[in-house]
Amino acid sequence: MRITDLLENAHFKSEEFIKQTDNGHEIDYDLIDDLVFYLNNDDDVYRRCLLPAIHKFIDQLNADNKPKYTIFKNAVSSGYKQYIKKYPIRELPTTIDTKIWKSVCKKIYDEVSTDMKDGTYDHN
């Protein structure tokens, strides 16, 4: 995963994370996986963005409602803003597009749902 490279190397060269294409330059890693990793592993972002969304998810389960993956949209959007500040790679879009945020939200939703079933989060 590319973000681990960034975390281990305080001084990185953004050109190491981009590739040349017929249309110019683009990032050379899976942004969806990287963003999920970042949201789960950056202490500040996890505490300020993702954890409140997880609590909302749990609250909806406790109210016998089935939460939707979109419950994580604000967490993903806020977390992405922090991501691009921390890792200023020019080829990263300034805003997250719908396809990416939906994919990230669905991935987090699946992870949290699995964690709930495994007992990682107490929802009683």
N, C-alpha and C positions, 0 to 999 in steps of 0.2 A: 504494500500500500504506500502510495507516494507521500501521504501526510507524515508518516513516520520518518521519512527522509528529512522533511522540513523540520520536524520537532527535534531531531537529533543534530541538525546542523543549523545553528543560529544564523549563520551567514550563508545563505543559499543564493545561487544564481538562477534567476527565473528561466533563463534559456534552457536549463537542464530539464524543465518540466513542460516544454513545448515542442511541437514538431512542425516541420514544414509540410504543407499540403498544397494541392493545386490552387486552393482559394486563399492561400496565405499561411498564417500560423494558427495553431490551435493547441489546447492543452493535451498533454500526452499521458493522461491517467483518467480513471473513472471518477468523475466529479461526484456522482451519486454516492458511491461507496466511501469516498474521501470525506464528504460532508457528513454522512452518518457517523463515521469514525470520529470526526472532529466534535460533533454535538455530544457524543457519548463520553469523550475523553478529555475535553478541555473543562477543567473544574468550574471555571467561572461561567462559561456558556451553558454547561449542564445545569448548574444551580439556578441561574437566572432565566434561562429559556426553556430547556427541555423538562426539567423536574416539575415546574408548575403545570405544564401540559399533561404530564404523566398523572399528576394529582387530579386534574380534571377528568382524565380518562377513568381513573379509579372511582371518582365521585359518580360518574355516569353509570358505571357498572353497579355501584351500590344502590343507585336509584332505579335499578332494573331497566336501564336504557342501554341500548347497544351503541357505543360510541362509534363515530365514523373516523376514517383516517384523517380527515380534514381538521380534526382536533389539534393536530400537530403543525398546522400551517403557519401560525404566528411564530412558533418556536423555530421552525425551519427558516423562515424569512429573517427573523432577528439574528439567528445563528449564522446565516450566510453573510449578513452585513459584517459581523465580527470576523468571519473567516477571510473575507477579502481585505479587511484592514490588516489582519495579522499576516496574511500571505499575499502581498501585492503583486500578483502575476498579471501582467498587462492583458493577457489573452482571456482572463476570466471575465465573464459578463458582469456589469455593474449591478444588475438586478437578476434575480433567479427567474427562469422562465417556468411556465405552467407544467410542462412535461417533467422538468427536474424536480420541482417542489412536490408534485404528486408522487413521483417515484420515491423520493426521500421520505415523505410522510407515510407511504404504504410500507416501506421497509421498517421504519420505526414502529409503526402500528403492529406489524407482524412480530417484531422483537418484543415489544411490551406485552402483547397478547400471550406469547410463549412464556415470557417471564412470569406473567400472572398465573398461568396454568402450572408452572413449576414451583410456585410459591415464593418467588423472589420478592414480589410486592404483596404486602398484606392488604387485602381489600375488605376486611370485615370490620 
